Amino acid sequence: MKPLRRHLINVTRQVLCAAALAATLTTAAVVSSPTTAGAGESEPTPDSPQAQDRGNARLELPDLVVNPPAPPGSPEGAAGIPGTALDAYKRAATSVAAALPGCHLPWELIAGIGRVESVHASGYGLKADGSTEKPIRGPRLDGKQFALIKDTDDGRWDGDTEFDRAIGPTQFIPSTWADWEMDGNGDGKRDPNNIYDAALGTGMYLCAGDRDLAKAEDLDKAVLSYNRSREYVNTVLSWMRTYQQDGAAEVPNPPAVVNPVPETPVTPVVPTPPKTPSTPPTTPPTKPTPPGKPANPGKPTPPAPTVNKLERVGSSSLTAVAGADFATRPQVRAGKSDGKPAAGEGVLFEIVGDTDARFPSGRKTAVVNTAADGRATAPVISAGERPGTFAVRATVPARGLPAIGFSATVRPAPAPVADALARTSDQPLETVAGDSFAEPVGILATAKGKAVAGTVLTASMVTKDEKGEWVPAEAGPFFKDKDGKPVRTLTLPATGADGRAVLPEIFTDEKPGTYTLRLTTPEGVTLDVTLTVKEKPADPAPSPQP
């Protein structure tokens, strides 16, 4: 196992490299918590709308440009992908890798879904900012040809108030988009028709349920959760492997396809022939007006502020006892280049190191959006049962900002303190004067009914004085020290894992009576045990001699 320091350096380097790559993009992706399901949240169920068998819905989409040709000079077999779509897929994979490194999402998988669903939005007028000139809407899901999914968005996205239609270049069901909507290009909007937003939402959806797409079974489950059709899964994975093996060539964004049959007949306009010019005018032409001064262009519009700061708020050290929660929660603040707080930014908190500490979700990652003041506070962290140290890292995925670290220490839980003592047997302790007690005296130490190990007991013979107060006894039962001499007070070995301790043999003198043995813990918990010494029977009279 690597030392913690080396592990932290390696993990930090990986995330910073991913963040730096994302920072080189023209705009930044924001991985923030969806409305009801965040990054890495619970896996969509097979009966969710998105997971229903919707067939090969893209075959019903109008205006598709099939198979954008790869430009000359591309590798043999390479498939063409519009430049904006290719950028969106790669950027989405980079952002997801920063937020959920354990998912191992290849951009080619998102591209495979984009290819099967809408041929990368080809034919809808894909623009450089990821938007399309025309909305992309799949067939009506009325149960006749495809799945039956009644309206969930009041027609907001799909224009249908009775049934749902899949929307956007990756064909999200409206209710699914409401749960997984993302802002993939940092414009503050979450539009399923924007290929940057759609690609990031698709990537996060595929990684739901802590899936590792490097595993064949997780990859299969992920695509099935998008469309429960084996033909669909095979087609998507086929395109993914095509892009991985043969490569993808960037091609220009295809223009929007114009329907050659207009919906409403248009009456052609017959141009009017020009009139025969009349006699040239005798009036001299008007003197041209001299041009005026050029208009003041005004001051140039300043660039929009960017998120350029992430700083720690409060202490960098966290401490808790094993089995408890950390009282302090990591908190950071995001700021913009104009000095104002950055609200609505998705901050990824990640527990790093060899520890069983977890967030309430049971995972080591949590995504929290910054509030109006730019602050984001991590959920409560449970320390787990394992003492040691680990780190908590806060990042804004794809913003390219340095990560903020917190050190966390889990201290061993203090040993429980016994709150009760009891004998392990209910048999009376009796013997005759001058003899020893045959039954060993066993003691059980407990705390809240559970056995407590490590409790050190003091055993003392006690009696009451003339005032009725307990004092050490000077006669009666006794123990023997290592030299065989009588002692009436001694310290016992600590209780074992079962909370038990056994007293050494107890002897008596020739004086009968009732005596008290007191067991005491260092915290003052006591147990009094009664010892009964009976009078020694007289020797029987000798029998008369014949």
matplotlib code that plots the C-alpha trace (Angstrom):
import matplotlib.pyplot as plt

x = [0.0, 1.4, 2.1, -0.6, 1.6, 2.5, -1.2, -2.3, 0.3, -0.6, -4.4, -3.9, -1.8, -4.3, -7.2, -5.2, -4.2, -7.8, -8.8, -6.0, -7.1, -10.6, -9.3, -7.9, -11.4, -13.2, -15.8, -16.0, -18.3, -20.1, -20.7, -23.4, -26.0, -29.0, -32.4, -33.0, -29.9, -26.4, -23.1, -22.6, -26.1, -28.3, -28.6, -31.7, -34.2, -35.1, -38.6, -37.5, -38.8, -35.3, -34.6, -37.7, -37.3, -37.7, -36.5, -34.2, -36.0, -33.6, -34.9, -38.0, -36.1, -36.5, -33.7, -30.8, -27.5, -26.4, -22.7, -20.8, -17.9, -14.4, -12.2, -9.4, -6.2, -8.1, -7.0, -8.5, -11.8, -12.1, -15.7, -16.6, -18.0, -19.0, -16.4, -18.7, -20.1, -16.6, -15.6, -18.7, -18.1, -14.5, -15.2, -18.0, -15.7, -13.0, -15.5, -16.9, -13.4, -12.6, -15.8, -16.1, -12.6, -13.7, -16.3, -13.7, -16.1, -14.7, -15.8, -16.3, -19.3, -21.0, -20.2, -21.8, -25.0, -24.9, -24.4, -27.3, -29.7, -29.2, -26.1, -24.5, -27.3, -26.5, -29.1, -30.5, -28.1, -25.5, -23.8, -20.4, -21.9, -23.6, -27.1, -29.2, -31.2, -34.1, -35.1, -34.5, -37.6, -38.1, -41.3, -44.4, -44.2, -47.9, -47.4, -48.3, -44.9, -42.6, -43.0, -45.9, -44.8, -47.3, -46.4, -44.1, -43.0, -46.2, -44.7, -41.9, -39.2, -41.0, -44.0, -46.4, -48.7, -50.2, -47.3, -43.5, -41.0, -37.3, -35.4, -32.0, -29.0, -28.8, -32.6, -33.4, -36.9, -38.1, -38.5, -35.0, -33.5, -35.3, -33.2, -29.9, -29.8, -26.3, -24.6, -21.8, -20.5, -20.8, -23.4, -25.6, -28.3, -29.3, -30.7, -31.2, -31.0, -27.5, -25.0, -22.6, -25.3, -26.7, -23.3, -22.4, -25.9, -25.5, -22.0, -23.2, -26.3, -24.1, -21.9, -24.8, -24.7, -20.9, -20.5, -17.1, -17.4, -14.1, -16.0, -18.0, -21.0, -21.2, -20.9, -23.7, -25.9, -25.2, -26.3, -29.3, -30.4, -30.4, -32.6, -33.6, -33.1, -30.4, -30.2, -29.7, -26.9, -25.1, -25.4, -24.1, -21.1, -20.3, -20.0, -18.0, -15.5, -15.4, -14.3, -11.8, -10.2, -10.5, -10.6, -12.9, -12.2, -13.5, -15.8, -17.5, -20.9, -23.5, -26.1, -29.8, -31.6, -34.4, -37.5, -37.8, -41.7, -43.0, -45.9, -47.9, -47.9, -46.1, -47.4, -44.5, -44.0, -43.7, -41.1, -42.4, -40.5, -38.6, -40.2, -38.7, -36.7, -38.2, -36.4, -33.5, -34.3, -33.1, -32.7, -29.1, -28.4, -28.4, -25.0, -24.1, -24.1, -20.6, -20.2, -20.5, -18.1, -18.0, -20.1, -18.3, -17.7, -17.9, -15.9, -15.3, -17.5, -15.5, -15.2, -17.7, -16.3, -14.9, -14.7, -11.0, -10.8, -11.5, -10.4, -10.8, -13.2, -12.3, -9.9, -8.0, -7.9, -10.7, -10.7, -13.2, -13.3, -13.7, -17.4, -18.5, -19.1, -16.7, -18.0, -16.4, -17.5, -15.1, -16.1, -14.8, -15.8, -15.7, -15.1, -15.2, -12.6, -14.7, -14.5, -18.1, -19.0, -19.6, -23.0, -24.4, -20.9, -20.7, -18.0, -16.8, -15.8, -13.7, -12.4, -8.9, -6.9, -7.0, -10.1, -13.6, -14.9, -17.9, -20.4, -24.1, -24.7, -22.2, -19.7, -16.4, -17.6, -20.3, -21.2, -22.5, -23.6, -22.2, -24.8, -25.4, -22.3, -20.1, -19.8, -20.2, -20.2, -19.5, -22.1, -21.3, -18.5, -18.8, -15.4, -15.8, -14.3, -10.7, -8.3, -5.8, -5.4, -6.8, -7.5, -10.6, -10.2, -12.5, -12.4, -14.6, -14.3, -13.2, -12.6, -8.8, -8.5, -6.0, -7.6, -8.3, -7.2, -8.2, -6.4, -8.6, -7.6, -9.6, -8.6, -9.2, -12.4, -11.7, -12.1, -15.6, -15.8, -17.5, -20.7, -21.7, -20.1, -21.7, -20.7, -20.6, -22.4, -25.3, -24.1, -23.7, -20.0, -19.7, -17.0, -16.0, -13.5, -9.9, -10.7, -10.8, -13.7, -14.0, -15.8, -13.6, -15.2, -15.7, -16.6, -18.1, -17.6, -20.1, -21.0, -24.5, -25.0, -22.0, -18.8, -15.9, -12.3, -9.4, -11.1, -8.8, -10.5, -9.3, -10.5, -10.7, -12.0, -14.0, -16.0, -18.0, -16.5, -18.4, -19.7, -21.1, -18.5, -16.7, -13.1, -10.5, -10.9, -8.0, -9.5, -11.5, -11.0, -7.8, -5.8, -2.1, 0.7, 3.5, 5.3, 2.2, 1.5, -2.1, -3.3, -6.8, -6.4, -5.0, -5.3, -6.6, -5.5, -7.6, -10.7, -10.3, -12.2, -15.2, -15.2, -14.4, -11.9, -11.4, -10.2, -7.5, -8.3, -9.8, -8.7, -10.3, -8.9, -10.5, -13.1, -16.6, -18.9, -20.3, -17.8, -17.8, -15.6, -15.7, -14.7, -14.0, -13.2, -10.9, -14.1, -15.7, -18.1, -18.4, -19.8, -20.1, -19.9, -21.0, -18.6, -20.0, -17.7, -19.4, -18.1, -16.0, -17.9, -16.6, -14.7, -17.0, -16.7, -14.5, -16.3, -16.1, -13.5, -14.9]
y = [0.0, 3.4, 5.9, 8.4, 11.3, 9.7, 8.7, 12.3, 13.7, 11.3, 11.8, 15.6, 15.6, 13.6, 15.9, 19.1, 17.7, 17.1, 20.5, 22.2, 20.4, 21.6, 25.2, 25.3, 25.0, 28.1, 27.8, 25.9, 23.0, 23.1, 19.8, 20.8, 18.8, 18.0, 18.7, 15.3, 13.2, 14.4, 13.3, 9.7, 9.4, 6.3, 4.3, 4.9, 2.0, -0.2, 1.3, 4.9, 6.7, 7.0, 3.3, 2.1, 0.5, 3.4, 1.5, 3.3, 6.6, 8.6, 6.9, 9.1, 12.3, 14.7, 16.6, 14.2, 14.4, 10.8, 10.0, 13.3, 12.4, 12.6, 15.3, 14.3, 13.3, 11.6, 8.2, 5.4, 4.3, 7.5, 8.7, 12.3, 14.2, 17.9, 20.0, 21.4, 17.9, 16.4, 19.2, 18.8, 15.0, 15.4, 18.3, 16.3, 13.3, 15.6, 17.2, 13.8, 12.4, 15.3, 14.8, 11.0, 9.6, 6.1, 6.0, 5.9, 7.4, 7.4, 10.3, 7.8, 6.4, 9.8, 10.1, 6.7, 7.8, 11.1, 9.3, 6.8, 9.4, 12.3, 11.8, 14.5, 17.0, 17.1, 18.8, 20.9, 23.8, 23.0, 26.3, 26.9, 27.6, 24.1, 25.3, 24.4, 26.5, 24.0, 22.0, 18.2, 16.3, 12.5, 10.7, 10.9, 8.3, 7.4, 3.7, 2.9, 2.5, 3.3, 3.3, 5.0, 8.0, 10.6, 14.3, 15.3, 18.9, 20.6, 20.7, 23.0, 21.1, 18.8, 21.0, 18.2, 18.5, 15.1, 12.7, 13.1, 13.2, 12.6, 15.9, 17.2, 15.6, 12.8, 12.4, 12.8, 12.1, 15.5, 14.1, 12.6, 15.9, 17.6, 15.3, 15.4, 18.8, 20.2, 23.3, 22.0, 25.3, 27.6, 30.0, 29.7, 27.7, 24.1, 23.4, 19.8, 21.1, 22.5, 19.7, 20.8, 20.6, 17.4, 15.6, 16.5, 15.4, 12.1, 11.5, 12.0, 9.8, 7.0, 7.2, 7.0, 4.5, 4.5, 2.6, 1.8, 1.8, 0.1, -3.0, -4.7, -5.4, -1.8, -0.5, -2.7, -1.7, 2.0, 1.9, -0.3, 2.4, 4.9, 2.8, -0.8, -2.3, -4.8, -3.6, -0.1, -1.2, -3.1, -0.2, 2.4, 0.2, -0.5, 3.2, 3.7, 1.1, 2.5, 5.9, 4.2, 2.0, 4.0, 7.5, 10.5, 13.3, 16.8, 18.1, 21.5, 21.8, 20.9, 23.6, 23.1, 21.1, 23.0, 20.9, 21.0, 20.7, 23.8, 23.3, 26.2, 26.8, 30.0, 32.1, 33.1, 36.8, 37.9, 40.7, 44.0, 44.9, 48.2, 51.3, 52.9, 55.9, 59.3, 62.4, 63.2, 65.8, 69.3, 70.1, 69.8, 67.1, 68.0, 68.6, 65.7, 66.4, 66.2, 63.2, 64.1, 63.0, 59.3, 58.2, 57.7, 54.0, 54.3, 52.3, 48.6, 46.2, 44.6, 40.8, 38.9, 38.1, 34.6, 32.3, 32.6, 32.0, 29.1, 29.7, 27.9, 29.3, 28.5, 25.9, 23.5, 20.8, 18.4, 16.1, 13.4, 10.3, 7.0, 6.1, 9.7, 12.6, 15.4, 18.5, 20.8, 20.6, 21.7, 25.0, 26.9, 30.1, 30.7, 34.2, 35.9, 38.1, 41.2, 40.5, 39.3, 35.8, 33.0, 31.5, 28.3, 26.7, 23.0, 22.2, 18.6, 17.5, 14.3, 12.1, 11.0, 8.3, 5.0, 5.5, 4.3, 7.9, 8.7, 11.3, 10.7, 9.1, 6.4, 7.6, 9.4, 12.2, 14.9, 17.8, 21.0, 24.2, 27.5, 29.8, 33.5, 34.4, 32.0, 29.5, 25.8, 23.6, 19.9, 17.5, 16.1, 13.5, 10.3, 9.4, 5.7, 3.2, 3.3, 5.7, 7.5, 10.5, 11.4, 14.4, 16.2, 18.0, 20.6, 21.5, 23.2, 20.6, 22.0, 25.5, 24.9, 26.3, 24.9, 22.3, 23.3, 20.7, 19.9, 17.5, 15.1, 13.1, 10.2, 9.5, 6.2, 6.1, 6.1, 2.7, 2.3, 2.7, 0.0, 1.2, -2.1, -5.1, -8.5, -12.0, -14.6, -17.1, -16.8, -19.7, -18.6, -18.4, -20.5, -22.5, -23.5, -21.8, -22.7, -23.8, -21.9, -21.2, -24.0, -22.0, -19.3, -15.9, -14.6, -10.9, -9.4, -5.7, -4.1, -0.7, -0.2, -3.9, -4.8, -6.4, -4.0, -5.2, -3.6, -2.8, -3.0, -4.1, -3.7, -6.5, -5.6, -7.3, -4.6, -4.3, -1.6, 0.2, 1.5, 4.5, 2.2, 3.3, 0.8, 0.3, -2.3, -5.6, -6.9, -10.3, -12.9, -14.2, -13.2, -13.7, -14.8, -12.9, -14.5, -15.3, -17.0, -14.3, -13.2, -10.0, -8.5, -6.0, -6.6, -5.4, -7.9, -8.3, -6.2, -7.8, -9.7, -9.2, -10.9, -8.4, -11.1, -11.4, -14.3, -13.7, -15.8, -18.4, -17.0, -18.5, -18.2, -18.1, -19.9, -17.3, -18.0, -15.1, -13.2, -11.0, -8.6, -8.6, -5.3, -5.0, -1.4, 0.1, 3.2, 5.2, 4.2, 1.5, -1.1, -4.6, -6.1, -9.9, -11.7, -14.4, -16.8, -18.7, -21.4, -22.7, -25.8, -28.9, -30.5, -33.7, -36.7, -38.4, -41.5, -44.8, -46.8, -49.6, -53.1]
z = [0.0, -0.9, 1.9, 2.3, 1.2, -2.1, -2.7, -2.1, -4.5, -7.2, -6.9, -6.7, -9.8, -11.8, -10.9, -11.6, -15.0, -15.8, -14.6, -16.6, -19.7, -19.1, -18.5, -22.1, -23.5, -24.8, -22.1, -18.8, -17.9, -14.6, -12.9, -10.4, -8.5, -10.6, -9.1, -7.6, -8.4, -8.1, -9.5, -8.8, -7.2, -7.2, -10.3, -12.5, -12.1, -15.1, -15.0, -15.2, -18.4, -19.9, -19.5, -21.4, -24.7, -27.1, -30.2, -32.6, -32.2, -34.4, -37.5, -37.0, -36.6, -39.6, -41.3, -40.5, -42.3, -42.4, -42.0, -42.1, -44.4, -43.0, -44.7, -47.0, -45.2, -42.3, -41.1, -43.1, -41.6, -39.5, -39.1, -39.3, -36.3, -36.5, -34.7, -32.1, -31.2, -31.0, -28.7, -26.5, -26.1, -25.1, -22.8, -21.1, -20.5, -19.1, -16.6, -15.6, -15.1, -12.7, -10.7, -10.8, -11.6, -10.8, -13.6, -16.4, -19.0, -22.5, -24.7, -27.5, -25.5, -25.4, -29.1, -29.8, -28.1, -30.0, -33.3, -32.8, -31.4, -33.7, -35.9, -33.7, -34.3, -38.0, -40.1, -37.2, -37.7, -35.0, -33.9, -32.4, -29.0, -29.0, -29.7, -32.8, -35.1, -34.7, -31.7, -31.9, -31.0, -31.2, -32.1, -29.9, -27.2, -27.2, -27.0, -30.6, -32.2, -29.2, -25.4, -23.7, -21.7, -20.9, -20.7, -17.9, -18.9, -19.9, -23.4, -22.3, -24.2, -26.5, -27.6, -26.6, -23.6, -24.0, -24.5, -24.0, -26.9, -26.5, -26.8, -27.9, -29.6, -27.0, -26.8, -23.1, -21.9, -20.4, -16.9, -17.0, -18.1, -15.2, -12.9, -14.7, -16.4, -16.7, -17.9, -20.1, -21.6, -18.6, -20.0, -17.0, -18.9, -19.0, -22.4, -23.6, -27.2, -26.5, -27.3, -24.6, -21.9, -23.3, -23.6, -20.0, -18.7, -20.7, -19.2, -15.6, -16.2, -17.5, -14.4, -11.9, -9.2, -8.8, -12.1, -13.4, -17.2, -17.6, -16.5, -19.2, -17.0, -15.8, -19.4, -20.5, -17.6, -18.3, -21.9, -21.1, -18.5, -21.4, -23.7, -22.7, -26.1, -26.9, -30.5, -29.2, -26.9, -29.6, -32.0, -29.5, -28.5, -32.1, -32.8, -29.6, -30.7, -34.2, -32.8, -30.5, -33.1, -36.3, -34.9, -35.4, -37.9, -37.2, -39.9, -40.2, -38.6, -41.2, -41.9, -41.1, -43.6, -45.3, -46.1, -49.9, -49.7, -48.0, -45.6, -47.1, -50.9, -51.8, -54.7, -56.9, -57.3, -61.0, -61.3, -62.9, -66.0, -65.8, -67.4, -70.4, -69.2, -70.0, -71.1, -68.9, -66.3, -66.9, -63.2, -62.2, -59.7, -56.0, -54.5, -52.2, -48.5, -47.1, -44.7, -41.0, -38.3, -37.6, -34.6, -31.3, -31.1, -27.3, -24.8, -25.5, -23.6, -20.8, -20.9, -18.7, -15.3, -14.9, -11.9, -10.9, -7.2, -4.8, -1.2, 2.2, 4.8, 8.4, 9.7, 7.5, 10.2, 11.1, 14.1, 15.3, 17.4, 15.8, 15.5, 15.6, 13.2, 12.5, 14.2, 11.6, 8.0, 5.2, 3.6, 0.6, -1.2, -5.0, -6.4, -9.8, -11.5, -10.7, -7.0, -6.6, -5.2, -7.7, -7.0, -8.4, -9.0, -8.4, -5.8, -5.6, -2.1, -2.1, 0.8, -0.2, 1.6, 3.4, 5.5, 6.0, 6.6, 4.4, 3.5, 4.5, 1.0, 1.9, -0.7, -0.7, -3.0, -2.8, -5.0, -3.4, -5.3, -4.0, -2.4, -3.2, -1.1, -3.1, -0.2, -0.3, 2.8, 2.6, 4.1, 7.5, 7.4, 9.5, 10.9, 10.6, 12.9, 11.7, 13.5, 11.2, 8.9, 5.5, 3.4, 2.1, -1.3, -2.7, -6.4, -9.0, -11.9, -15.2, -13.9, -13.7, -10.2, -7.6, -5.3, -1.7, 0.9, 4.4, 6.8, 8.8, 11.9, 13.4, 17.0, 18.7, 20.6, 24.4, 26.0, 27.6, 31.3, 33.3, 35.0, 36.7, 38.3, 38.9, 40.0, 37.2, 39.5, 41.9, 44.2, 47.9, 49.0, 52.1, 53.9, 57.4, 59.7, 58.9, 55.4, 52.0, 49.6, 47.1, 44.4, 42.6, 42.6, 39.1, 38.3, 35.1, 34.3, 31.9, 30.4, 29.2, 29.4, 27.2, 28.5, 29.1, 28.7, 30.5, 33.8, 36.8, 40.0, 43.6, 46.0, 49.7, 52.8, 54.7, 57.8, 59.7, 62.6, 65.7, 63.8, 61.0, 58.4, 56.2, 57.1, 56.0, 57.9, 60.1, 60.7, 58.8, 55.2, 53.4, 50.2, 50.1, 48.5, 46.5, 49.7, 51.2, 53.7, 54.4, 52.7, 52.7, 49.8, 46.4, 42.7, 40.2, 36.6, 34.1, 32.8, 29.5, 26.2, 27.8, 30.6, 33.2, 36.0, 38.5, 42.1, 43.6, 46.3, 49.5, 52.8, 56.3, 59.9, 62.8, 63.5, 62.0, 60.9, 58.0, 56.1, 53.2, 50.1, 48.2, 44.5, 43.3, 39.8, 39.5, 38.7, 42.0, 40.8, 43.6, 44.2, 47.7, 48.0, 51.1, 52.5, 55.1, 57.4, 59.5, 62.8, 62.4, 63.6, 66.8, 66.6, 67.2, 70.7, 70.6, 70.6, 73.9, 73.8, 74.3]

ax = plt.figure().add_subplot(projection="3d")
ax.plot(x, y, z, "-o")
ax.set_aspect("equal")
plt.show()
